[in-house]
Amino acid sequence: MSEKIGEIENFYSKISVCVLDITSGSVNIGDKIAIKGSTTDFEMTVESMQIDRADIESASAGQKVGLKVPERVRPGDEVFKV
């Protein structure tokens, strides 16, 4: 596994979107990330990212972004750049 970039802050099941609090590094459209927690463990490619309902291409430490995810995630799950 590579660097930890942040943690999941919230998850909205109806739209399958999570809020990622980026604590270090950056994340860009097309990056491969891994989400791991007590019951969560999968990898995905970032295809959609938003801040305040506006599409963005990249985000860095200190920002909170909405990410479309293929599976349920939970607050506290850790996110790593692969």
Secondary structure, 3 states (H helix, E strand, C coil): CCCEEEEEEEEECCCCEEEEEECCCEEECCCEEEEECCCCEEEEECCCEEECCEECCEEECCCEEEEECCCCCCCCCEEEEC
